[in-house]
């Protein structure tokens, strides 16, 4: 029983969520990068590309998850449609209650539409892919049966789950935005540390941030006057992710050299997960760095970010690009970006790790990556 639980937990909450992050990267995230570059270069065609890339978010999530679940081709292609519909579906809310299920942003006066977004697509696609696989290649008319069953299952899952998912994400977004608006120092620490830790764990911080800091969450925050809080929370998330990636890259330089700088600093700190399991104390230095850079981000430089970029850190420099896209341009933004995302994580993590070496909590070789 225990092994079965571990198997399916890995399948759905590690493998599928990781695939979801790749789908987000290939659509929403790349669209954001094109949009940002176009804004600063004046190349309008990049904005057009960004619009189409972002519009394919649900489809990309659907294909990515179904592919990771080893679905058959017809199931994978059908999951593109499931991802698109689930990403757009949600609920019309009024007075913090669900008024009705909805598939568009339309609503009466005094109501708000909140889409389930990537979170809804995540659950609906998993269900649709698994049900689609039950009939795939089982009949002589597979080309009809498999897409029909997969899409119908996806619609049913979306219809049942997306309003609930959107309701949960709605309140989570309101909570983070409201509390960060009032307590930016405390939330800067909490969000930076938590999201940074999630980044290093074998689950997707990018996918989680895409759900929490979604366009729907930003729209609600803007309407109730807590937009600043939500954006600052996204900036703190970037700070925490950068602290983990840059922190481990610098702290382990003696063991891993420049290859480790690239693989961890521009790749992922998840590479240290095996070493963390052997000696959890190696996690202290980058986590303490995150606890310092997070509130510096929210209180001093007021760095802002939304969406999937908030959970990417320095992976491909996506986190800093998200900050550039979300923060008012100016000298403070650039100085804060360099300090919070690169310089401070490197210096602080190195100082903390050296202290840990001296008190023998960690020893040479503890952060050595496998060849």
Phi and psi in degrees as a GROMACS rama.xvg file:
@    title "Ramachandran Plot"
@    xaxis  label "Phi"
@    yaxis  label "Psi"
@TYPE xy
-62.2039  -41.7392  UNK-2
-66.6675  -36.1895  UNK-3
-64.5459  -43.3958  UNK-4
-61.667  -45.0865  UNK-5
-63.1195  -38.2006  UNK-6
-61.9499  -48.8582  UNK-7
-76.1964  -29.2038  UNK-8
-63.8878  -42.2778  UNK-9
-66.0903  -42.332  UNK-10
-62.0477  -44.7164  UNK-11
-94.8173  -38.22  UNK-12
-102.839  -3.69225  UNK-13
-117.549  -58.561  UNK-14
-66.5133  -52.7259  UNK-15
-65.9451  -39.2166  UNK-16
-69.1774  -36.3902  UNK-17
-63.7714  -40.7833  UNK-18
-64.9796  -38.5159  UNK-19
-58.3914  -41.0512  UNK-20
-61.9228  -38.3494  UNK-21
-65.6558  -39.8576  UNK-22
-62.3197  -41.975  UNK-23
-63.7554  -40.8977  UNK-24
-61.7828  -41.5402  UNK-25
-78.7354  -4.06695  UNK-26
-130.218  -78.3606  UNK-27
-61.9147  -45.5117  UNK-28
-68.8996  -47.0762  UNK-29
-62.5991  -36.9308  UNK-30
-61.0019  -41.4688  UNK-31
-62.8019  -40.8083  UNK-32
-64.1853  -46.4614  UNK-33
-58.7578  -43.1021  UNK-34
-61.7608  -44.5884  UNK-35
-65.5876  -46.0601  UNK-36
-62.5377  -41.8657  UNK-37
-62.4299  -36.894  UNK-38
-65.2249  -39.9575  UNK-39
-86.1241  -19.5431  UNK-40
-103.454  -15.2022  UNK-41
78.9517  10.967  UNK-42
-85.546  97.9052  UNK-43
-62.899  -30.5003  UNK-44
-63.9481  -25.3529  UNK-45
-67.3107  -33.9927  UNK-46
-65.3102  -36.6871  UNK-47
-65.4205  -44.6028  UNK-48
-59.0489  -43.3965  UNK-49
-59.5933  -41.5639  UNK-50
-60.1444  -46.259  UNK-51
-69.761  -38.8178  UNK-52
-62.931  -44.2804  UNK-53
-66.498  -34.9521  UNK-54
-67.5927  -17.9849  UNK-55
-92.4509  10.0159  UNK-56
-55.5362  -52.3958  UNK-57
-60.6701  -42.3703  UNK-58
-64.0281  -42.2345  UNK-59
-63.7066  -40.5222  UNK-60
-61.7578  -45.2475  UNK-61
-59.7301  -47.5606  UNK-62
-65.7704  -43.0774  UNK-63
-62.4973  -46.2161  UNK-64
-67.1084  -46.0589  UNK-65
-61.716  -38.8769  UNK-66
-64.1615  -42.1632  UNK-67
-66.2388  -30.799  UNK-68
-81.4808  7.33253  UNK-69
61.4508  38.3712  UNK-70
-74.4867  158.086  UNK-71
-72.9169  159.112  UNK-72
-51.0429  -47.7567  UNK-73
-63.7624  -33.6032  UNK-74
-67.5767  -43.3442  UNK-75
-59.9801  -48.3675  UNK-76
-65.9213  -35.9932  UNK-77
-68.2798  -31.786  UNK-78
-68.7326  -16.1464  UNK-79
-63.1409  -42.7261  UNK-80
-68.2895  -39.2353  UNK-81
-62.9345  -45.5567  UNK-82
-61.1301  -40.1345  UNK-83
-63.4403  -45.7261  UNK-84
-71.0357  -41.0726  UNK-85
-68.0383  -35.9683  UNK-86
-63.4318  -29.6603  UNK-87
-92.5372  -23.4171  UNK-88
-75.9088  160.916  UNK-89
-179.747  -141.059  UNK-90
-142.316  150.515  UNK-91
-89.6166  124.05  UNK-92
-112.356  145.466  UNK-93
-148.899  129.549  UNK-94
53.5367  42.6054  UNK-95
61.5018  28.0875  UNK-96
-133.618  150.662  UNK-97
-75.5955  122.803  UNK-98
-85.9143  -48.2236  UNK-99
-162.22  158.913  UNK-100
-69.5283  147.599  UNK-101
-150.999  154.531  UNK-102
-116.335  -0.453513  UNK-103
-136.175  177.944  UNK-104
-85.3279  7.43418  UNK-105
-76.3291  141.549  UNK-106
-161.878  157.033  UNK-107
-73.2177  169.294  UNK-108
-59.6752  135.61  UNK-109
87.5579  0.848277  UNK-110
-116.413  162.142  UNK-111
-133.155  132.847  UNK-112
-91.1874  133.901  UNK-113
-130.715  116.087  UNK-114
-81.034  151.686  UNK-115
-71.6176  -24.3019  UNK-116
60.0456  -148.97  UNK-117
-57.7895  -31.8347  UNK-118
-64.1895  -43.9334  UNK-119
-65.0556  -42.2181  UNK-120
-62.2341  -38.2102  UNK-121
-56.5541  -52.85  UNK-122
-71.268  -42.8616  UNK-123
-65.151  -40.0353  UNK-124
-68.1608  -40.6185  UNK-125
-58.5088  -47.9409  UNK-126
-62.7826  -46.4838  UNK-127
-63.0427  -41.7411  UNK-128
-65.5762  -42.5894  UNK-129
-67.4904  -40.534  UNK-130
-71.0566  -40.1598  UNK-131
-59.4506  -36.7603  UNK-132
-68.2925  -20.8321  UNK-133
-68.5613  -26.299  UNK-134
-111.576  -14.178  UNK-135
-60.9024  130.072  UNK-136
62.8249  23.3126  UNK-137
-102.157  -10.8751  UNK-138
-130.397  168.675  UNK-139
-79.4971  -13.9923  UNK-140
-113.319  46.0678  UNK-141
-56.911  -34.2978  UNK-142
-64.774  -20.7651  UNK-143
-99.7176  -46.8074  UNK-144
-64.2496  -48.3876  UNK-145
-62.2166  -49.4832  UNK-146
-63.1447  -38.763  UNK-147
-63.3905  -48.7514  UNK-148
-64.9092  -44.064  UNK-149
-63.1088  -45.8241  UNK-150
-71.0851  -39.842  UNK-151
-63.1299  -42.293  UNK-152
-63.4706  -39.9565  UNK-153
-65.5158  -39.5145  UNK-154
-65.2792  -44.3676  UNK-155
-61.0609  -43.8466  UNK-156
-63.8913  -41.0632  UNK-157
-64.7466  -44.1535  UNK-158
-63.389  -37.1252  UNK-159
-82.2429  -39.6567  UNK-160
-96.9647  -35.4223  UNK-161
-59.6172  -40.4236  UNK-162
-60.4179  -42.1077  UNK-163
-66.5355  -44.441  UNK-164
-61.3055  -44.7572  UNK-165
-63.2107  -35.7698  UNK-166
-65.0227  -44.8544  UNK-167
-64.5262  -46.7384  UNK-168
-65.3416  -33.3755  UNK-169
-58.8093  -50.3847  UNK-170
-72.0302  -33.3116  UNK-171
-64.5747  -43.4347  UNK-172
-63.5679  -43.1122  UNK-173
-61.9526  -43.5891  UNK-174
-60.8375  -51.419  UNK-175
-62.5878  -45.1085  UNK-176
-64.0042  -43.8891  UNK-177
-68.3708  -46.5973  UNK-178
-68.9305  -38.726  UNK-179
-67.11  -33.8904  UNK-180
-61.8919  -40.099  UNK-181
-86.2516  -39.2963  UNK-182
-124.438  67.323  UNK-183
-64.374  -28.7675  UNK-184
-68.2703  -53.1309  UNK-185
-64.5376  -45.8167  UNK-186
-68.8553  -29.2514  UNK-187
-60.6144  -41.2322  UNK-188
-68.4906  -50.7126  UNK-189
-61.7482  -50.8117  UNK-190
-65.9219  -42.8659  UNK-191
-60.3782  -46.2634  UNK-192
-67.5764  -47.9567  UNK-193
-65.071  -49.4239  UNK-194
-66.8044  -36.1254  UNK-195
-62.4182  -42.7208  UNK-196
-63.9437  -43.024  UNK-197
-60.914  -38.0124  UNK-198
-58.2805  -40.0119  UNK-199
-79.9006  -27.836  UNK-200
-67.8475  159.654  UNK-201
-78.2086  42.9276  UNK-202
-129.636  169.003  UNK-203
-97.614  107.604  UNK-204
-67.1675  -31.7989  UNK-205
-63.4354  -45.0806  UNK-206
-64.823  -41.4943  UNK-207
-64.1362  -44.2677  UNK-208
-66.8519  -33.686  UNK-209
-62.3427  -32.3081  UNK-210
-76.4223  -46.6629  UNK-211
-72.5861  -42.0415  UNK-212
-104.237  44.4872  UNK-213
-76.1187  165.65  UNK-214
-57.1983  -35.3891  UNK-215
-64.6497  -42.649  UNK-216
-62.2232  -40.8012  UNK-217
-65.9347  -38.8879  UNK-218
-63.8494  -42.8041  UNK-219
-65.7001  -43.9773  UNK-220
-61.7999  -38.0026  UNK-221
-65.4046  -40.1808  UNK-222
-67.6076  -36.0605  UNK-223
-100.033  10.5056  UNK-224
82.2156  15.833  UNK-225
-114.762  21.2804  UNK-226
-56.1344  -42.4308  UNK-227
-57.5901  -43.2381  UNK-228
-63.2912  -43.1318  UNK-229
-66.0222  -42.2559  UNK-230
-66.3515  -39.6469  UNK-231
-65.4909  -37.5036  UNK-232
-62.8238  -39.5802  UNK-233
-62.9512  -38.7179  UNK-234
-64.243  -39.7186  UNK-235
-65.153  -36.0469  UNK-236
-62.3358  -42.6252  UNK-237
-60.1433  -44.1121  UNK-238
-59.0458  -43.8111  UNK-239
-65.3032  -40.7519  UNK-240
-66.2701  -42.6745  UNK-241
-63.8764  -37.7007  UNK-242
-61.1368  -40.5283  UNK-243
-68.4312  -46.2051  UNK-244
-72.0582  -51.5752  UNK-245
-67.3975  -39.2564  UNK-246
-59.733  -50.0786  UNK-247
-66.4791  -37.2476  UNK-248
-61.1643  -43.6373  UNK-249
-77.0922  -44.2934  UNK-250
-61.6765  -31.8128  UNK-251
-99.4508  15.2021  UNK-252
-59.6313  -37.9453  UNK-253
-61.62  -33.4649  UNK-254
-86.9601  -36.6177  UNK-255
-114.883  -10.2404  UNK-256
62.3659  -156.315  UNK-257
-68.2426  -28.4139  UNK-258
-61.3423  -39.0082  UNK-259
-68.8139  -33.2754  UNK-260
-60.6292  -46.2487  UNK-261
-70.3148  -49.1565  UNK-262
-66.4539  -34.0165  UNK-263
-95.6273  -40.79  UNK-264
-73.1432  -33.4133  UNK-265
-112.567  -5.69626  UNK-266
-106.391  -92.3727  UNK-267
-160.557  142.176  UNK-268
-77.033  -6.33101  UNK-269
-60.584  -19.9301  UNK-270
-60.7441  -22.818  UNK-271
-86.5487  1.04165  UNK-272
-60.1975  -39.3324  UNK-273
-62.9712  -41.3431  UNK-274
-68.7614  -34.3417  UNK-275
-63.4493  -39.2683  UNK-276
-62.8259  -33.458  UNK-277
-76.6589  -39.3422  UNK-278
-145.734  91.2816  UNK-279
-58.5254  -18.1849  UNK-280
-66.9619  -18.9652  UNK-281
-68.446  -14.2007  UNK-282
-81.6151  -13.0462  UNK-283
-64.8126  -46.7358  UNK-284
-59.2568  -54.5573  UNK-285
-67.1943  -29.1918  UNK-286
-70.7811  -40.4673  UNK-287
-64.4048  -38.0291  UNK-288
-61.1929  -40.8193  UNK-289
-63.812  -37.9017  UNK-290
-65.3046  -22.1791  UNK-291
-92.7064  -44.3164  UNK-292
-72.2959  -28.3911  UNK-293
-58.3517  -57.1302  UNK-294
-67.0469  -28.0006  UNK-295
-63.2798  -38.5544  UNK-296
-63.3329  -47.4432  UNK-297
-77.2201  -33.3863  UNK-298
-95.8741  -38.2336  UNK-299
-96.5313  -56.4667  UNK-300
-97.7082  -14.1982  UNK-301
50.6585  51.1917  UNK-302
-73.3043  142.595  UNK-303
-129.615  150.109  UNK-304
-162.237  154.026  UNK-305
-136.654  168.576  UNK-306
67.4016  -158.089  UNK-307
-62.8328  -29.1803  UNK-308
-61.1104  -27.6278  UNK-309
-62.8092  -23.5283  UNK-310
-107.079  15.6615  UNK-311
-103.383  -21.0962  UNK-312
60.0063  -139.847  UNK-313
-90.304  11.2854  UNK-314
-60.9771  108.91  UNK-315
62.8901  15.1903  UNK-316
59.3821  28.9237  UNK-317
-70.3607  -41.3075  UNK-318
-58.4852  -52.2546  UNK-319
-57.769  -37.3077  UNK-320
-63.8156  -39.3936  UNK-321
-63.2996  -37.155  UNK-322
-66.2442  -42.467  UNK-323
-59.8434  -40.3298  UNK-324
-69.6869  -32.6483  UNK-325
-98.7502  -15.4192  UNK-326
-103.425  145.717  UNK-327
-60.1582  128.028  UNK-328
-65.8278  149.028  UNK-329
158.147  173.949  UNK-330
-60.9524  -40.1229  UNK-331
-63.2172  -36.922  UNK-332
-64.5298  -45.8821  UNK-333
-67.8655  -41.8654  UNK-334
-63.586  -46.6445  UNK-335
-61.8977  -39.7836  UNK-336
-59.7593  -48.2708  UNK-337
-67.5921  -43.3601  UNK-338
-68.9028  -50.8142  UNK-339
-72.2814  -36.7148  UNK-340
-90.4936  -22.5016  UNK-341
-130.692  -59.7949  UNK-342
-66.3784  -54.7639  UNK-343
-63.8832  -44.5369  UNK-344
-57.4958  -38.3652  UNK-345
-67.2508  -49.1544  UNK-346
-66.7553  -48.914  UNK-347
-64.2373  -45.2475  UNK-348
-63.4354  -38.5693  UNK-349
-65.1658  -43.6245  UNK-350
-62.2261  -47.2494  UNK-351
-65.4244  -41.2367  UNK-352
-67.7059  -36.4671  UNK-353
-63.7167  -38.7969  UNK-354
-63.2652  -40.6922  UNK-355
-66.2409  -35.0051  UNK-356
-62.7571  -42.9759  UNK-357
-65.869  -36.3427  UNK-358
-89.9437  5.80363  UNK-359
64.4642  27.5315  UNK-360
-76.328  -29.1568  UNK-361
-130.499  158.815  UNK-362
-135.199  160.359  UNK-363
-52.688  134.54  UNK-364
98.0109  -12.6105  UNK-365
-65.3166  -26.6933  UNK-366
-109.377  17.0504  UNK-367
-68.9337  125.34  UNK-368
-84.6953  148.88  UNK-369
-67.8592  143.134  UNK-370
